[in-house]
Amino acid sequence: MSFINGILTGLLDALLYPLRELHPLVGLTLMSMLTSAVVLLAYKYASNQPAVARAKQKIHAYLFEIRLFADDPRTILYAQLGILRHSIAYLKLSLLPMAWLAAPLLLLTAQMQSYYGYQAPQPGQTFVVQAQITEAAASVLSGRRPSASLQSNDPGLQVQTPAVWIPTQRRLAWRIALHSPGEYRLALSYEGFTVEKSFDARSAIVSRSPHRPGTYLLEQLLYPTEPPLPADSPLQSIDVQLQDAQLTIPILGWSWHWTTAFLVLTLVFVLALRNRFGVRI
């Protein structure tokens, strides 16, 4: 999974790098346009287009029949059953392209969340870093407090507190303070084992990682920015609390989650480009 995540992260970095200083809507528009092209190609080659056309024609015919024979209950009931039957057939025809698209769109959504889902940390803010240790590592402690420390690679990001140990949750916690924007690395040492955690406080649109996962595939899927912790690590995960971002639409002043804007834009591009791709949806 980490190999796939590394490739996708590199591709998105290259694609979005020229847009990193622009409004987030610019990058989302580009990604929506590219996604709509993939969706249309999937429907064109993975669905039975003649059958889709026939199903839609039947549905339209029954709708016209309802309007034409509005005073005939028996005909209306027959037409409604026909609409239901062909609507189910239409949905069945959509299952195959949807199945082809499910995995790529899930991977893409997880990648885009790291770019558009979190606010850029601001100087003056403080954050909590938490590390959860594995059950095996906790059992070795036999009730004693573990030896752990957290260090920053630059004075622009300061570790303000020593480790706070929460034995009931198998967690260690530190408070850090941001003094200046930048790209930072945190070095976490636990019982002689050292790993790093990224902390990106640049104002540009970059990939941010609130969670460095362990060996669980689902966590690696949801948080693809950083490589997973080594399999022999006593740490299960490392977290930095980042605030969720809201996308403000220029002029209108609306605030949306990025996924809402992405879905709306993708739908608009799909509808606008379907004839050019020769696709019936």
Rosetta silent file (secondary structure, phi, psi, omega in degrees, C-alpha in Angstrom):
SEQUENCE: MSFINGILTGLLDALLYPLRELHPLVGLTLMSMLTSAVVLLAYKYASNQPAVARAKQKIHAYLFEIRLFADDPRTILYAQLGILRHSIAYLKLSLLPMAWLAAPLLLLTAQMQSYYGYQAPQPGQTFVVQAQITEAAASVLSGRRPSASLQSNDPGLQVQTPAVWIPTQRRLAWRIALHSPGEYRLALSYEGFTVEKSFDARSAIVSRSPHRPGTYLLEQLLYPTEPPLPADSPLQSIDVQLQDAQLTIPILGWSWHWTTAFLVLTLVFVLALRNRFGVRI
SCORE:     score description
SCORE:     0.000 S_00000001
   1 L     0.000  -38.530 -179.148    0.000    0.000    0.000 S_00000001
   2 H   -64.948  -31.326  178.145    2.837    2.403    0.816 S_00000001
   3 H   -65.726  -45.879  178.555    4.272    1.881   -2.698 S_00000001
   4 H   -63.713  -44.639  179.225    0.954    2.867   -4.324 S_00000001
   5 H   -60.365  -39.277  179.816    0.562    5.821   -1.957 S_00000001
   6 H   -63.280  -41.398  178.642    4.071    7.003   -2.789 S_00000001
   7 H   -65.527  -47.149 -178.292    3.363    6.986   -6.523 S_00000001
   8 H   -65.107  -40.229  178.570    0.017    8.785   -6.150 S_00000001
   9 H   -62.963  -41.455  177.733    1.467   11.361   -3.765 S_00000001
  10 H   -63.726  -40.744  179.285    4.276   12.099   -6.222 S_00000001
  11 H   -64.945  -45.256 -179.867    1.833   12.484   -9.117 S_00000001
  12 H   -68.203  -36.389  176.013   -0.440   14.854   -7.205 S_00000001
  13 H   -58.706  -45.747 -179.395    2.528   16.855   -5.946 S_00000001
  14 H   -66.261  -38.072 -176.818    3.709   17.367   -9.530 S_00000001
  15 H   -72.501  -40.485 -174.217    0.204   18.189  -10.772 S_00000001
  16 H   -94.100   -8.770 -177.640   -0.751   20.633   -8.013 S_00000001
  17 H   -56.756  -45.155 -179.805    2.667   22.233   -7.451 S_00000001
  18 H   -65.434  -16.995 -175.652    2.117   25.076   -9.992 S_00000001
  19 H  -104.279    8.268 -168.956   -1.221   25.876   -8.292 S_00000001
  20 L   -65.733  -25.605 -178.323   -0.029   25.800   -4.686 S_00000001
  21 L   -96.663   -2.000 -178.411   -0.231   29.599   -4.178 S_00000001
  22 L   -91.364  172.474  178.110   -3.633   30.014   -5.874 S_00000001
  23 L   -60.766  141.589 -178.812   -7.114   29.731   -4.388 S_00000001
  24 H   -54.702  -27.566 -178.645   -7.979   26.091   -3.557 S_00000001
  25 H   -63.487  -27.089  179.515  -10.884   26.245   -5.999 S_00000001
  26 H   -65.978  -49.909  178.522   -8.412   26.414   -8.903 S_00000001
  27 H   -64.851  -38.793  178.654   -6.817   23.084   -8.043 S_00000001
  28 H   -64.840  -36.763  177.949  -10.184   21.508   -7.256 S_00000001
  29 H   -64.272  -43.756  177.780  -11.509   22.617  -10.642 S_00000001
  30 H   -61.520  -47.031 -179.131   -8.559   20.998  -12.411 S_00000001
  31 H   -64.992  -35.592  178.298   -8.937   17.765  -10.431 S_00000001
  32 H   -66.400  -40.437  179.234  -12.698   17.732  -11.078 S_00000001
  33 H   -64.469  -44.449  178.561  -12.168   18.122  -14.816 S_00000001
  34 H   -65.852  -39.840  179.241   -9.647   15.265  -14.916 S_00000001
  35 H   -65.313  -40.375  179.449  -11.877   13.082  -12.736 S_00000001
  36 H   -62.532  -36.297  177.717  -14.893   13.726  -14.954 S_00000001
  37 H   -64.596  -41.287  177.824  -12.884   12.564  -17.972 S_00000001
  38 H   -64.983  -42.159  178.786  -12.000    9.313  -16.176 S_00000001
  39 H   -60.801  -45.561 -178.943  -15.641    8.819  -15.143 S_00000001
  40 H   -65.490  -39.951  177.624  -16.871    9.329  -18.700 S_00000001
  41 H   -64.797  -38.132  178.312  -14.291    6.933  -20.131 S_00000001
  42 H   -63.959  -42.876  179.049  -15.286    4.312  -17.557 S_00000001
  43 H   -69.289  -32.964 -178.150  -18.958    4.647  -18.500 S_00000001
  44 H   -68.809  -41.428 -172.739  -18.137    4.609  -22.198 S_00000001
  45 H  -103.457  -14.283 -178.274  -16.115    1.399  -22.168 S_00000001
  46 H  -107.100   -8.733  179.236  -17.435   -0.465  -19.113 S_00000001
  47 L  -112.111  159.352  176.961  -21.174    0.024  -19.593 S_00000001
  48 L   -85.670   92.145 -173.852  -23.550   -1.233  -22.269 S_00000001
  49 H   -62.266  -42.093  176.067  -24.259    2.094  -23.946 S_00000001
  50 H   -60.304  -39.595  178.863  -27.006    0.848  -26.330 S_00000001
  51 H   -67.496  -37.278  176.277  -28.823   -0.749  -23.377 S_00000001
  52 H   -61.798  -44.035  179.130  -28.477    2.477  -21.371 S_00000001
  53 H   -62.094  -42.452  179.456  -29.988    4.415  -24.269 S_00000001
  54 H   -64.328  -41.697 -179.877  -32.912    1.969  -24.541 S_00000001
  55 H   -63.124  -42.875  179.364  -33.603    2.137  -20.801 S_00000001
  56 H   -66.621  -38.510  177.968  -33.653    5.935  -20.832 S_00000001
  57 H   -63.419  -40.814  178.322  -35.914    5.982  -23.888 S_00000001
  58 H   -63.446  -43.086  179.312  -38.358    3.623  -22.177 S_00000001
  59 H   -61.801  -44.703  178.617  -38.413    5.781  -19.042 S_00000001
  60 H   -63.839  -38.021  179.509  -39.080    8.918  -21.093 S_00000001
  61 H   -64.436  -42.874  179.184  -41.818    7.124  -23.028 S_00000001
  62 H   -68.092  -35.623  175.650  -43.604    6.062  -19.841 S_00000001
  63 H   -63.188  -41.208  176.965  -43.310    9.593  -18.427 S_00000001
  64 H   -64.715  -37.341  179.529  -44.916   10.933  -21.598 S_00000001
  65 H   -63.786  -38.355  177.907  -47.634    8.276  -21.297 S_00000001
  66 H   -63.655  -41.625  178.915  -48.469    9.468  -17.765 S_00000001
  67 H   -69.103  -35.585 -176.243  -48.882   13.033  -19.002 S_00000001
  68 H   -74.379  -36.823 -177.494  -50.898   11.933  -22.029 S_00000001
  69 L  -115.318   52.636 -176.473  -53.316    9.657  -20.122 S_00000001
  70 L   -64.096  -20.520 -177.866  -53.568   11.614  -16.876 S_00000001
  71 L   -97.805    5.241 -178.234  -57.250   10.630  -16.458 S_00000001
  72 L  -113.335   97.585 -176.581  -56.729    6.876  -16.842 S_00000001
  73 H   -58.328  -38.473 -177.568  -55.627    5.343  -13.479 S_00000001
  74 H   -65.219  -43.612  179.292  -54.961    1.911  -14.981 S_00000001
  75 H   -65.753  -38.924  178.915  -52.656    3.318  -17.671 S_00000001
  76 H   -63.356  -43.268  179.055  -50.880    5.516  -15.122 S_00000001
  77 H   -62.816  -43.130  178.414  -50.259    2.527  -12.837 S_00000001
  78 H   -61.535  -41.462 -179.845  -48.927    0.486  -15.753 S_00000001
  79 H   -66.812  -39.511  178.866  -46.627    3.372  -16.756 S_00000001
  80 H   -63.688  -40.608  176.735  -45.353    3.791  -13.193 S_00000001
  81 H   -64.362  -37.794  177.214  -44.491    0.096  -12.996 S_00000001
  82 H   -64.551  -40.649  177.247  -42.699    0.423  -16.334 S_00000001
  83 H   -61.964  -43.449  179.796  -40.683    3.385  -15.042 S_00000001
  84 H   -62.633  -44.713 -177.779  -39.726    1.398  -11.953 S_00000001
  85 H   -62.250  -46.325 -177.039  -38.713   -1.653  -13.993 S_00000001
  86 H   -77.206  -24.885  174.141  -36.536    0.269  -16.426 S_00000001
  87 H   -66.821  -40.418  176.534  -35.063    2.452  -13.662 S_00000001
  88 H   -63.900  -42.015  177.665  -33.849   -0.720  -11.945 S_00000001
  89 H   -62.242  -39.446  178.764  -32.432   -1.928  -15.255 S_00000001
  90 H   -63.529  -42.311  178.832  -30.701    1.439  -15.701 S_00000001
  91 H   -64.537  -39.187  178.147  -29.142    1.197  -12.234 S_00000001
  92 H   -61.899  -38.409  179.463  -27.916   -2.330  -12.951 S_00000001
  93 H   -67.073  -22.050 -179.359  -26.216   -1.077  -16.094 S_00000001
  94 H   -87.278  -11.534 -174.248  -24.389    1.527  -13.984 S_00000001
  95 H   -65.469  -41.279 -176.634  -23.004   -0.978  -11.482 S_00000001
  96 H   -64.226  -51.376  177.431  -20.052   -2.163  -13.581 S_00000001
  97 H   -63.119  -33.648  177.358  -18.541    1.283  -14.305 S_00000001
  98 H   -64.848  -37.567  178.049  -19.197    2.287  -10.696 S_00000001
  99 H   -65.759  -40.038  177.692  -17.308   -0.804   -9.533 S_00000001
 100 H   -64.589  -32.690 -175.181  -14.377    0.086  -11.792 S_00000001
 101 H   -86.634  -20.178 -170.658  -14.349    3.641  -10.415 S_00000001
 102 H   -57.332  -53.861 -176.321  -14.784    2.870   -6.703 S_00000001
 103 H   -65.314  -48.285  178.630  -11.176    2.019   -5.803 S_00000001
 104 H   -60.118  -39.535 -179.409   -9.480    4.801   -7.853 S_00000001
 105 H   -69.491  -34.168  176.720  -11.877    7.438   -6.510 S_00000001
 106 H   -65.094  -44.321  177.563  -11.336    6.267   -2.934 S_00000001
 107 H   -62.805  -41.793 -179.537   -7.565    6.534   -3.357 S_00000001
 108 H   -65.281  -42.365 -179.861   -7.918    9.957   -4.990 S_00000001
 109 H   -61.740  -42.256  178.550  -10.208   11.253   -2.230 S_00000001
 110 H   -63.226  -39.845  178.813   -7.753   10.192    0.472 S_00000001
 111 H   -66.447  -44.519 -176.799   -4.912   11.930   -1.370 S_00000001
 112 H   -69.543  -28.022  176.456   -6.890   15.139   -1.932 S_00000001
 113 H   -58.977  -36.631 -179.122   -7.952   15.260    1.713 S_00000001
 114 H   -68.425  -24.360  178.946   -4.314   15.813    2.660 S_00000001
 115 H   -89.095  -41.592 -170.502   -4.183   18.876    0.371 S_00000001
 116 H  -114.039   -4.001 -173.160   -7.575   20.467    0.944 S_00000001
 117 L   -91.399  -10.998 -173.582   -8.887   18.979    4.182 S_00000001
 118 E  -130.594  142.531  177.110   -6.730   20.775    6.769 S_00000001
 119 L   -72.182  148.098  174.900   -6.001   24.401    7.582 S_00000001
 120 L   -69.878  126.656  177.258   -2.439   25.641    7.322 S_00000001
 121 L   -58.086  141.226 -177.529   -1.003   25.972   10.861 S_00000001
 122 L  -110.779  144.351  175.394   -0.486   29.619   11.849 S_00000001
 123 L   -55.411  138.482 -176.829    2.344   31.138   13.929 S_00000001
 124 L    98.524  -17.231  178.982    1.245   31.520   17.532 S_00000001
 125 L   -82.942  152.563  173.719   -0.869   28.368   17.512 S_00000001
 126 E  -115.865  153.467 -176.542   -0.163   25.370   19.704 S_00000001
 127 E  -138.909  156.900  178.033   -0.804   21.742   18.821 S_00000001
 128 E  -107.769  127.280  174.272   -0.867   18.414   20.605 S_00000001
 129 E  -103.046  128.324  179.834    1.282   15.550   19.350 S_00000001
 130 E  -125.340  139.143  175.864    0.165   12.097   20.465 S_00000001
 131 E  -125.812  127.117  176.978    1.871    8.753   20.033 S_00000001
 132 E  -103.576  131.532  179.798    0.117    5.488   20.778 S_00000001
 133 E   -94.080  159.814 -178.887    2.260    2.474   21.593 S_00000001
 134 L   -74.300  162.728  177.193    1.396   -1.094   20.708 S_00000001
 135 H   -62.296  -38.037  179.493   -0.040   -3.572   23.186 S_00000001
 136 H   -63.105  -42.345  179.198    3.180   -5.587   22.995 S_00000001
 137 H   -67.070  -36.324  179.381    5.277   -2.528   23.877 S_00000001
 138 H   -67.407  -36.575 -178.618    2.937   -1.655   26.742 S_00000001
 139 H   -67.059  -29.192  179.947    3.163   -5.155   28.217 S_00000001
 140 H   -70.219  -27.013 -176.708    6.960   -4.897   28.380 S_00000001
 141 H   -65.617  -31.726 -179.975    6.737   -1.783   30.560 S_00000001
 142 L    55.430   40.736  174.976    5.233   -3.734   33.485 S_00000001
 143 L    90.386  -11.219 -179.042    3.641   -0.601   34.898 S_00000001
 144 L   -83.015  162.174  178.014    6.670    1.721   34.681 S_00000001
 145 L   -78.625  131.476 -178.851    6.731    5.040   32.825 S_00000001
 146 L   -73.328  156.829  174.817    8.359    4.737   29.373 S_00000001
 147 L   -90.466  114.802 -176.139   11.382    6.770   28.331 S_00000001
 148 E  -148.269  147.774  177.726   10.262    9.053   25.495 S_00000001
 149 E  -147.741  159.016  178.359   11.159   12.449   24.043 S_00000001
 150 E  -132.460  131.122 -179.478   10.138   14.697   21.154 S_00000001
 151 E  -132.804  145.314  176.659   12.462   17.095   19.350 S_00000001
 152 E   -99.525  150.702 -179.447   11.991   19.580   16.512 S_00000001
 153 L   -85.185    0.585 -175.137   14.524   20.076   13.735 S_00000001
 154 L  -155.497  142.225  179.309   14.125   23.881   13.832 S_00000001
 155 L   -65.649  -12.870  176.365   13.476   26.579   16.489 S_00000001
 156 L   -66.174  -18.698  175.084   10.508   27.764   14.422 S_00000001
 157 E  -126.094  113.979 -172.453    8.607   24.808   15.892 S_00000001
 158 E  -108.722  134.958  171.675    9.126   24.412   19.634 S_00000001
 159 E   -86.772  115.446 -170.834    8.330   21.433   21.850 S_00000001
 160 L   -92.490  -23.482 -173.734    6.934   23.099   24.989 S_00000001
 161 L  -129.258  154.060  169.756    6.273   20.206   27.356 S_00000001
 162 L   -72.110  173.373 -177.825    7.875   16.930   28.358 S_00000001
 163 L   -65.524  134.028  171.973    6.049   13.725   27.554 S_00000001
 164 E  -103.374  122.405 -175.801    2.732   13.164   29.308 S_00000001
 165 E   -99.660  125.053  178.276    2.092    9.440   29.773 S_00000001
 166 E  -115.708   90.724 -171.877   -1.519    8.162   29.740 S_00000001
 167 L   -63.992  -32.496 -178.148   -1.200    4.466   30.629 S_00000001
 168 L   -66.659  -24.157  179.743   -4.914    3.629   30.271 S_00000001
 169 L  -108.559   -0.134 -176.069   -4.781    4.672   26.595 S_00000001
 170 L    55.393   43.347 -175.271   -1.174    3.620   25.927 S_00000001
 171 E  -123.100  146.498  169.435   -0.546    7.192   24.777 S_00000001
 172 E  -115.243  143.497 -176.943    2.211    9.770   25.051 S_00000001
 173 E  -138.883  143.807  175.460    1.421   13.450   24.483 S_00000001
 174 E  -135.325  155.192  170.772    3.394   16.674   23.963 S_00000001
 175 E  -107.824  132.689  177.988    2.432   20.278   23.267 S_00000001
 176 E  -120.330  153.166 -179.631    4.234   22.065   20.455 S_00000001
 177 E  -126.826  134.048  179.597    4.138   25.750   19.475 S_00000001
 178 E   -95.357  125.957  179.604    4.598   27.187   15.993 S_00000001
 179 L  -106.049  -26.149 -179.820    6.633   30.407   15.796 S_00000001
 180 L  -152.954  150.361  178.687    7.167   30.739   12.043 S_00000001
 181 L   -62.703  152.354  178.371    5.880   29.104    8.835 S_00000001
 182 L   163.763  177.670  177.461    7.953   26.296    7.426 S_00000001
 183 E  -108.646  116.408 -170.641    8.334   22.614    6.733 S_00000001
 184 E  -119.235  161.219  173.053    9.368   20.779    9.887 S_00000001
 185 E  -127.463  133.727  175.251   10.305   17.318   11.099 S_00000001
 186 E  -106.271  129.987  178.181    9.640   16.026   14.599 S_00000001
 187 E  -103.162  117.968 -178.955   11.892   13.264   15.944 S_00000001
 188 E  -108.051  120.788  178.737   10.150   11.004   18.447 S_00000001
 189 E  -108.792  130.001  179.407   12.327    8.709   20.545 S_00000001
 190 E  -134.584  112.878  177.045   10.763    5.876   22.504 S_00000001
 191 L    50.679   41.363  178.739   12.881    3.470   24.541 S_00000001
 192 L    86.474   -4.880  179.427   15.806    3.944   22.137 S_00000001
 193 E  -102.911  126.096 -174.925   13.639    3.627   18.990 S_00000001
 194 E  -119.017  132.030  174.544   13.424    6.850   16.913 S_00000001
 195 E  -134.129  167.788 -179.149   10.952    7.770   14.171 S_00000001
 196 E  -116.554  155.403  175.012    9.973   11.036   12.491 S_00000001
 197 E  -133.556  131.082  179.552    6.691   12.884   11.988 S_00000001
 198 E   -78.440  152.074  174.197    6.190   15.614    9.405 S_00000001
 199 E  -146.998  103.062 -174.879    4.645   18.979   10.290 S_00000001
 200 E  -100.699  112.107 -178.559    4.046   21.284    7.327 S_00000001
 201 L  -112.817   24.944  174.151    3.248   24.864    8.327 S_00000001
 202 L   -75.142  150.560 -178.142    3.674   26.510    4.945 S_00000001
 203 L   -77.895  -16.191 -178.291    0.816   28.752    3.825 S_00000001
 204 L   -71.914  167.877  175.966    0.691   27.154    0.368 S_00000001
 205 L   -80.015  103.738 -178.589   -1.584   24.267   -0.600 S_00000001
 206 L  -132.033  168.674  179.511    0.590   21.288    0.262 S_00000001
 207 L   -78.672  118.103 -179.650    0.034   17.754    1.454 S_00000001
 208 L  -110.325  145.802 -175.724   -0.399   17.775    5.248 S_00000001
 209 L  -124.403  104.582  176.160   -0.357   14.699    7.428 S_00000001
 210 L   -80.512  -10.335 -171.527   -2.206   14.722   10.776 S_00000001
 211 E  -146.688  122.719  170.686   -1.604   11.006   11.273 S_00000001
 212 E   -99.702  115.219 -171.855    1.331    8.711   10.591 S_00000001
 213 L   -80.261  169.452  172.662   -0.177    5.222   10.464 S_00000001
 214 L   -95.596 -135.206 -174.511    1.138    1.878   11.539 S_00000001
 215 L   -90.926   -4.626 -179.059    0.759   -1.381    9.663 S_00000001
 216 L   -69.346  127.928 -176.429   -3.057   -1.301    9.334 S_00000001
 217 H   -64.212  -38.596 -178.945   -3.988   -1.097    5.641 S_00000001
 218 H   -62.338  -42.473  177.706   -7.114    0.989    6.263 S_00000001
 219 H   -64.834  -39.142  177.457   -5.094    3.651    8.080 S_00000001
 220 H   -64.319  -33.622  178.576   -2.515    3.645    5.291 S_00000001
 221 H   -69.507  -42.688 -175.625   -5.343    4.137    2.798 S_00000001
 222 H   -78.164  -26.836 -178.308   -6.897    7.054    4.703 S_00000001
 223 L  -127.763   81.268 -169.796   -3.591    8.776    5.538 S_00000001
 224 L   -89.532   -5.293 -170.661   -1.320    8.261    2.519 S_00000001
 225 L   -66.044  -45.379 -177.918    1.078   11.206    2.853 S_00000001
 226 L  -103.813  149.894  175.374    3.683    9.612    5.114 S_00000001
 227 L   -65.538  151.121  179.757    5.075    6.077    4.938 S_00000001
 228 L   -66.210  157.645  175.216    3.752    3.736    7.633 S_00000001
 229 L   -63.101  149.716  179.863    5.730    3.141   10.793 S_00000001
 230 L   -57.189  150.226 -177.693    8.090    0.142   10.592 S_00000001
 231 L   -61.472  -30.044 -179.411    6.542   -3.228   11.363 S_00000001
 232 L   -92.382   10.901 -178.344    8.874   -3.695   14.339 S_00000001
 233 L   -72.205  139.465  173.118    8.088   -0.257   15.776 S_00000001
 234 L   -74.949   -7.042  179.379    6.790   -0.091   19.363 S_00000001
 235 E   -96.433  136.298  179.391    4.625    2.809   18.175 S_00000001
 236 E   -89.424  -35.168  178.918    1.213    2.136   16.672 S_00000001
 237 E  -167.335  161.520  175.256    0.592    5.648   15.320 S_00000001
 238 E  -132.039  130.928 -175.887    1.589    9.315   15.700 S_00000001
 239 E  -125.336  144.769  169.358   -0.976   12.130   15.513 S_00000001
 240 E  -126.514  126.827 -177.210   -0.859   15.918   15.287 S_00000001
 241 L   -74.154  113.351  175.155   -4.131   17.755   15.783 S_00000001
 242 L  -114.776  144.651 -179.515   -4.851   19.865   12.683 S_00000001
 243 L   -79.438  142.058  176.494   -8.010   21.911   12.182 S_00000001
 244 E   -67.704  144.735 -179.310  -10.382   20.964    9.370 S_00000001
 245 L   -96.934  149.808  172.133  -10.491   23.422    6.484 S_00000001
 246 L  -118.642  136.511 -178.661  -13.551   25.029    4.919 S_00000001
 247 E   -91.534  117.335  178.360  -13.508   26.157    1.290 S_00000001
 248 E   -93.407  122.905 -179.693  -14.841   29.706    0.859 S_00000001
 249 L   -78.699  123.292 -179.790  -16.301   30.360   -2.597 S_00000001
 250 L   -56.971  148.883  178.408  -15.110   33.764   -3.923 S_00000001
 251 L    70.644  -56.079 -177.650  -17.752   36.496   -4.369 S_00000001
 252 L   -69.475  -32.238  179.141  -20.580   34.254   -3.119 S_00000001
 253 L    77.854   10.240  178.902  -18.965   33.839    0.286 S_00000001
 254 L   -73.749  145.640  175.609  -20.256   30.279    0.721 S_00000001
 255 E  -114.055  117.476 -179.393  -18.249   27.919    2.914 S_00000001
 256 E  -123.880  155.510  165.852  -18.192   24.287    1.796 S_00000001
 257 L   -72.122  148.510 -174.168  -16.169   21.255    2.649 S_00000001
 258 H   -59.586  -32.190 -178.552  -13.812   20.557   -0.234 S_00000001
 259 H   -64.691  -34.669  178.071  -15.547   17.248   -1.039 S_00000001
 260 H   -64.158  -48.215  178.547  -18.829   19.087   -1.701 S_00000001
 261 H   -62.154  -40.420 -179.612  -17.176   21.473   -4.148 S_00000001
 262 H   -63.256  -44.698 -179.909  -15.299   18.597   -5.778 S_00000001
 263 H   -66.028  -42.946  179.931  -18.462   16.519   -6.302 S_00000001
 264 H   -63.177  -46.894 -179.760  -20.453   19.476   -7.648 S_00000001
 265 H   -64.348  -40.211  178.740  -17.699   20.485  -10.069 S_00000001
 266 H   -63.052  -42.431  178.026  -17.172   16.896  -11.220 S_00000001
 267 H   -62.505  -41.529  178.775  -20.899   16.515  -11.907 S_00000001
 268 H   -61.771  -45.077  179.768  -20.918   19.780  -13.864 S_00000001
 269 H   -67.224  -37.248  177.584  -17.981   18.647  -16.012 S_00000001
 270 H   -61.191  -46.646 -179.653  -19.529   15.200  -16.563 S_00000001
 271 H   -67.367  -35.341 -177.811  -22.757   16.769  -17.823 S_00000001
 272 H   -74.927  -30.551 -173.303  -20.880   19.320  -19.927 S_00000001
 273 H  -103.926   -3.455 -173.125  -18.491   16.821  -21.548 S_00000001
 274 H   -61.664  -39.009 -179.840  -20.678   13.723  -21.954 S_00000001
 275 H   -69.596  -36.469  178.979  -21.655   14.505  -25.562 S_00000001
 276 H   -64.231  -34.177  177.826  -18.057   15.244  -26.515 S_00000001
 277 H   -85.951   -6.169 -178.785  -17.076   11.820  -25.148 S_00000001
 278 L    66.669   42.232 -175.050  -20.091   10.198  -26.810 S_00000001
 279 L  -117.575  136.623  171.550  -21.423    8.850  -23.518 S_00000001
 280 L  -102.684  125.895  179.365  -24.997    8.292  -22.380 S_00000001
 281 L  -123.659    0.000    0.000  -25.462    8.542  -18.623 S_00000001
